[in-house]
Amino acid sequence: MTEAQIKLKRTESLLAELIPEALASLNDKRLHEVDILEVKCSRGKSDAKVYLDPKDLSEQGKRDYLKLLAKARPIVETFCLKDQGWYKCPTLTFEFDEQLEKSKKIEELFKRIAKD
């Protein structure tokens, strides 16, 4: 692993710790319930995708959470800047992680095939 990759992983892990802290400091209780699964930064660390646990939410519920998080994004970024003393924080993009659901569906298909 190169030094740049190590720095990138370090930034991702820091953001994974800081974002829940920032959301917990907000007044909206719904944002306290959001579970962050993973943070992936771009190579230049200018953007970061934050993957959230869908927790069996409906499509409308997911849209509502994404709207709340979009409004809270500048506050979260400011929290990260102040906490770490960074010059610039990655621009955060929130999205729900659909990989778990996809893998469950694939496993169900394999079980059906095995039964037949």
N, C-alpha and C positions, 0 to 999 in steps of 0.2 A: 504494500500500500504506500503510495507516495505521500509526501507532506501535504500537498493540496487536498488529497482525498481525506486525510486525517482531519484537516481543518474543516472541511465540508461536513464530515460526520460529527465533529464537535459542535458546530453551529446547529446542525439538525437536532442533536440531543439537547442542547441548551434551549432551543425553541420549544421542543416537546415538553420541557419542564416549565418554561416561562409562560406559555400560552394559557395553560389551566390556571396558573396563579393570577394572571391578568383577568381571565373570565370570572374567577371567583371574587375578585375585588369589585365587580360591577353589581349594580342594584338588581338587575333582572335575574330572578331565581332560575328561570329556564336555562340560562347560559351556564349555570353551575353544574347542570346535569350532563353536559356534553363531554363525551369521552374521546380523547385524541388517541388514535391508533399509531399514526406515523406522521413524520414531517419529512418532506423531500425538498431540498433546496436545488435551485438551478446551479449550473457550474460556476457562474460568477457570483452566486449568492445574492442576486438582485431580486429573485422571486422564490417563493416557497409555497408548496402545496401542503395543506394540512388535511390529512385524511381522518374522517370522523367515523365513529361507530354508529350505524343506522338504528340499532336497538329496536327493530320491528316497527319503525315509524311508517306511517302512511306517506304517500307521495306529497300530500298537502302539508303534513307535519314536517317533512324534510325541507320543503320550500320555505315554510315559516322559519325554521331554524337557520337556513341559509340567509334569509333576509335579515334576521337578528344579528347574525355574525358579520354580515356585510356592513351593517351600521356600527358594530363594535370594533371593526378592523382597525381604524385609525387609533383608537384608544389602546388596543392591544399592542400595536406597533410602537406607540409612544412609551408604553410600560416597558417593553423589551429594550428600547433605546436607553431609557433612564436607568434601568436595572443593570445593564451590562456596560454602559458608557460607550456604546457604539456610535460611530459617526452616522451610519445608515443602517436601517433595519430592512430585511427583505420584505417585499410586498407580499402579503399573505393572501392566499386563495384557499377558501374552505370548500371541501366537497366530501360527500359521503363515500366510504369505501365499499364498493359493490363486489369486490373479489370474494369475500366470505360467502355472500349469497350465491354467487356463480359456482363456487366450489361445492356448496351444499346441493345445488341442483344437479351438478355433474355426478356427485356421489349417489343421489337418488336414482338417476338414470342407470348407473352401473348396477345398483341393487335390483332394479326392474329387469335389466338384461340378465342378471344372474338367476333370477327367479324363472324366467322364460327359458 
